[in-house]
Amino acid sequence: SRGWTVRRSKPSAGPSPNSGPPVESPPDLLRLPPLPRAFYERPTEEVARDLLGKILLRHHDGRPHAGRIVEVEAYLGAHDLACHSARGKTPRTAVMFGPGGRAYVYMIYGMYHCLNVVTEPEGSPCAVLIRALEPLAPLPGSVSGPGRLCRTLAIDRSLTGPGGRAYVYMIYGMYHCLN
């Protein structure tokens, strides 16, 4: 696996030239179209780097919770022994063998959920773990660390795969969101 982090020593002075139009508030995020599957059906390391700076959105309890993705970790398939798919296809990992763009949520230590986004074309079981966010507005808990992020955004295994209620969104071509 390979990890990437975006660290900011001070608040941004404004949008970067590549950031697109500013986002007014988390409710504005709810009106945007999904990211295309093609975004995810690329090499996992490219997807991981491109997710940095995107927005993860979770609509829960009647309100949106959003944060900018600042830390990710790429899991590179069957040859990556840290990747869940390294031991082959199981009921737990079956979603990783499907098309890119689906959520893969699993539990660790019997108490923490972790959110991954499946990458690469169907049959290539790779994913990117979303490790930390920078909140866009006050959130009810910490989003630093994959377990705290999922607890704060109420992300659990019910959001996994095609039968879950996981959707991927794009905002001005550059943000990743889960509703």
Disulfide bonds with the S-S distance in Angstrom:
none
